[in-house]
Amino acid sequence: MRRRLNLILALAVKDWCQFLADKRGAALAFVVPVVLASAFGLIFARPADKTAVKLPLLVVIEDDGPFTRGVAERFAASERVEAEVVTRADAERRIADRRPGVAVVFPAGFERLKDWKPGSAADRPAVQVLHNPLCGSEGQWAAGLVSEAVMRKLADDKLTPLVGDAGLAMPFDVHTAEAAGSHAGFNAYAHSFSGMTLQYLLFWGMESGLLLLRDRQRSVWARMRAAPVPLGCVLLGKALSTAVIAFLIVGVTFGFGYLAFGVKVDGSVAGFVLLAVAASGLAAATGLLVAAVGGTEARARSVCILVILGVSMLGGLWLPAFVLPGWARDLSLALPTTWAMRGLDAVTWQGRGFWAVLPSVAVVAGFTAVFLTLAVARLVSSEARRRRGLA
């Protein structure tokens, strides 16, 4: 047993020396995830003061009556919109280019709304909310805001003569607060560093697997197999070297995140370390699986890129999982990336404890064990067939 462990370690050291021999390639292995994580964090980060987000939109006024003007001015002055008054032609042209993607049109005849009375059966004028096909949510947001503006204007005109200005105040207040038991609000940098690190670990595993696949198709593999080294030791040595470099990538990436953007492990440090180990093992097992079922290098690379990007998107590595449709969230529960991302979110910006993150560690470790078992079994059987063919 000790001899086998020494062989595995020696093979892993050989791979580490090959990795470090290409200094630029080794540097890029640590720089690329840092750059990706920093870029995603900068894009999705929000100001710390939590200022209200304003909806950019266009306002078209086709009725020049005083009531319509009053509604439009009240609407444009809202602290929740960033409005610009334009013509309909300008609005339609700019909506097509999403500059911005929503316009509110007060059509001709809207002025007759000033004569509205409760219970009136008269034809009601319709405010039009035009939006780009990609901006449906913004269009619903604008519809709610314009409804509020119209009703407030009607209340001003109809009720002020009866109850005075004091009677028009809202009868209730709305206060927003974080739910009890939550550690902190969403941290875009922590999420991006977690997601981009996990995605890059999968790509690192893929490259390791492609290298092994390349060696098997050349004389390098034949010379290695001619040595008195069991195949299991060769595969485990490859997995160990890949996992250790993956673990170093996690450490360097999160270290940079801490120094540059204040990304911290606010929860269980032990849980974070276990997740890093499990994710590094998953990268190594993925690499062996690529080598086992990849076929040719070109075909394996194309398929792997597609699969990694798919599981990254569905697993919430790019964007938080809550922005995905319901069917995608349900499907993502069958992916190791989802559980790894949940665990890293839990121990970073959510500040969760060890027991809260343990299920994620267990699931990722389970996927690692399954991938490793399948890969080793497939490679062993493939090598046996190859030797029988040579015999």
N, C-alpha and C positions, 0 to 999 in steps of 0.2 A: 504493500500500500504506500509506504513512504517513497519507494522508488517511483511509483506512478505519479505521486504528487510532485516529486522533483522534476519528472519529465514534463508534466503539465506546466509548471512554473518556468522551466527552461524554454519551452515553446512560446509561452506568453512573452517572456523577455525578448525573444527573437523578434516577435511582432512589434513590440514597443520600440526596439532599435530601428526597425524598418520605418515605423511611423515617424520617429524623430529625425531620421536621415533626411527626409524631405522637410526642411525647416519651414518653408513658405506654406506648404500644404498643412503641416501641423499647426502653424499659427492661424491659418484660415479656419481650421476646425473649431477654434475657440472664438475667433472674431465674428464669424458669420452669425451664430445665434445671438451674440450680443447686439449686433447691428439690427437684426430683425426684431428682437424684443424691444430695443430702444425706439425703433421707428413705429411699431404698433402702439407702444405706450404714449408717444408724443401725439399720435393721431387721435387716440380715444381718451386721453386724459381730460378731465374737467377741472375748472378752477376750484381751489380749496374753499373759497368764500361761498360757494353754492348759489351764485347769482341766478336769477330766473332765466330760463332759456326762452328766447323770443322766436316766434315763428315768422320767417320772412315771407311776405306775400305782396300781391298787387291789389289795388282797389280801383275799380272802374265805376264811375258815377254817370249814369245815362239819364237821370232825372234831376233837374236843377232846382227842385223845390226846397224850401227851407227845412222841412222835416227830414228829407233824404240827406241833405247836407249835414244836418245835426247828427244823424245816425252815423254817417260816414266819418265825421270828425271824431265822434266818441269812440268809434271802433278803431280808427287809426291811432288814437291817443292811448290805447290800452298798453299797459306795461308788458303784456304778453305777446305783442305782435311788433314786427318791424315792417311798417307799411309804406308803400309808394303809390301815389295816384297816377294812373296812366289811362290811355284810351284802350278800347277793346282790342283793336288791331295790334297794338303794342303788347298787350297782355297775352294774346294768343301766340304771338311770335316768341315771346320770352318763355312762356310755359313749355313750348316744344323743346327748348334748350335747357329747361330746369333752371332758369335765372330770374326769379325762383320758380318753383313748380306749382304754385297755387295762386289763384286770383279770385277775389270776391266781387261780383257784379251786382250793383243796385240798378235794376232795369228801369226803363221808362214806365211810368204808371205806379212806381213804388210810393209816390207822394200821397196817394189816396189812403194809405195806411193811417195817416194822421186822423182820419175820421172814424177809425175803428172803435167799436163799442163792444163790451162783453156780450156774447150771444148773437152777434151780428152774423148773418148768413151771406153777406156780400162776398164776391170773389176776392180771394186773398192774393196780393202780389207775391211773387216768388223771388227771393234772392238766389242768384246763381253762384255756385262755388265751382269754378273750373280748376282742374288739376291735371298734371301729367300722369299718365298711367302708372308711373313708378312712385307716385306721391299720394296714394290713397289715404294713408293715415294722416298726413298733413291736411288733406282736404276735410276729413272728419273733425280734426282739431279746429280748423277755421270755421266750419259750420256751427260748432258749439259756441265759439267766441262771438260770431256775428249774431246768433240768437240772443245771447246775453246783452249785447249792445242795443239791439232793437227793443227788447223788453224794458231795459233801463230807460231808454228814451221815451217810450210810451208811458212808463210810470211817472217820469218827470212831467210830461205834458198833461196827463189825466188826473194824477193824484195830488200834485203840488197845490193846486188851487183849493183842494179839500182839506188836506192835513198839514200843509206847510212842509218846509224842507226837512224838518226833523223826522217826519213820518216815512221818508224814503230810504232811511238807512237799512242795511241788511239786518234781518232779525236774528242772525246767527254768525258765528265766526268759524273759520276753518284753520286748524293748526296741523302742520305736518311734523312728524317726529319719527325717529328710528325705532323699530320694534324693540321691546324689552328683551334683553339677553343677547342682542347682536353686538359684536365687538366694534365694528367700524363700517363705514360706507364702502362701496365698491372702489377698489384701487386699480386703476387701469394699468399702471406699471407692474404691479404684482401679478395681475392676470396675464399680461403680455409676456413677461419673463417666464412665467410658468408654462404658458402655451407654446411659445417659440422654442423653449428649451426641449420640451417633450417632442415637438415635431422634428427638431434637428437630431435628437437622439435616434429617432426612427430612420432618418436619412443616413446617419452615421452607421447604424446597423446594416442598412442596405448596402452601403459602400463596402463594408467589411465582408458581407456575403458575396458581393460581386467579385471582390478580390479572390476569395476562396474558389468561387466558380471559375475564374480565369486561371488560377493555378491548376485546377483539376483538368483543364483542357490543354495544359502545356506539360512539358517534361519536368517542371518543378515538382509536380505532384508525384510523378513516377519515382523521382529520386528520393523524395521524402518517404514514400511508402516502401522503398527498398531498405530503408533503415529499420532496425529492430525496435520500432515504436508502435504500440497498439493504436489502431484508428481512433478509439475512444479518447486516448490522451491527446491526439492531434486536434480533435474537435473541441474538447474541453479547454485546451490551451488557447485555441482561437477565441472561444467564448469568453475566457477570462481576460484576455488582452483587450477585446472589444468593450467588455463591461467596465474595466478599470478606466479606460480612456473616456468612456461615457460619463462615469462618475466624476472625473476631473472636469469635464465640460460643464456638468451641473454646478460644481463648486465655483468655477471661474465665472460662469454667467451670472449666478446669483450674487457672487462677490462684487462684480461690477455693478449689478443692479442696486446693491446696498450703498456702494460708494457714490454712485452718480445720481440715483433717483430715490434713495431711502427705502428700497424694497427690503422688508424685514420678515423674519419668521416670528410672527406675533403669537403663534400657538405652540404646539409641542415640537421642540427641537428633535427629540428622539423620533417622533413621527415623520418629520421632514427627512431625516437621515434614512430611515427605513424606506420611505417612498423613493428617495434618490437611488438607493440600492436596488429596489424592485424595478424601477424604470430603466436603470442601467442594464439589469439582467434581461429585461424585455427587449432592449436594443440588441443585445448579443444573441438572444434566441431568435429574434427576427432575422438577423444576419445569417444564421445557420439555416433557417427555413428558406430564405431566398436561395442559398446555395443548393439546398436539397431539391427544390421544386422549380428552380428558375429556368432550366433548359439552357438556352444560349444567353450570353451576357446582354446582348442588345434587347432581346425580348424580355428578359427579367427586369432590366432597368425601366423600360417603358411601363410595364405592368406595376412595378413597385411604386413608381412616382404617382401613378393614378390612384393606387390604393392608399398610399400615405397621405396624399392630399385629401382624399375622401374621408378617411377616419379622423384626420385633423379637423376638418370642417364640422363633421357630425359630432365629434367629441368635445366641441366647444373650445378648441385651442386657438382659433382665430377670434371668434366673438363669443360673448357669454351665451350659455345654452338657452337662456330664456328668450332669446330673439329667434330661435328656430321654431318651425311649426310643430304641433303636437306629435304628429307621426314620427318626425325626425328625432324628437327627444326620447320617444319610446324606443326607437330603433337604436339609439346611441347607447342604451344601457347594456347592449351586447358587445360593446367595444372596450378594450382596455384603456384607450385614450380617455374615455369619459371618466372612468374611475380614477385614473392617475390625475386628471385635471381637477376633479372634485377634491381629491386629497390635498393637492398643492394649494388650491384656493383656501381650503380649510385651515391649513397650518400657516398660511401667510396672512392675507388681509382679513380673514374671518376670525383668526385667533382661537381656533378650536383646539381641544385637548387631544391627548394620545388616543383615548378610547374612541373618540369621534372619527379619527382618521384611520383606525385599524382596519375597518372593512375595506377601504380603498387599497390599503397595502396588501391585504389578503387576496383581493380580486386580481390585482396586477401580478402578484407573485404566482397565482394560479394560472393565468394566461402564459406567464413565462415558462412555468413547468410544462404546460401542454405543448407550447411551441418547441421547446427544447427537446422534449421526448419525440415528437413527430419528426423533427429535423434529424436527430441522431439515428432514429430507426430507418428513415428513408436513405440517409447517406450510407449507413452500414450495409443495407440491402443492395444499394446501387454499387457499392464497392465490391461486394461479394459477386454480383453478376458480372462485373467487369473482369474480375480475376478468373472466373469460370470461363469467360469468353477467351481470355488470353491463353488459358490452359488448353 
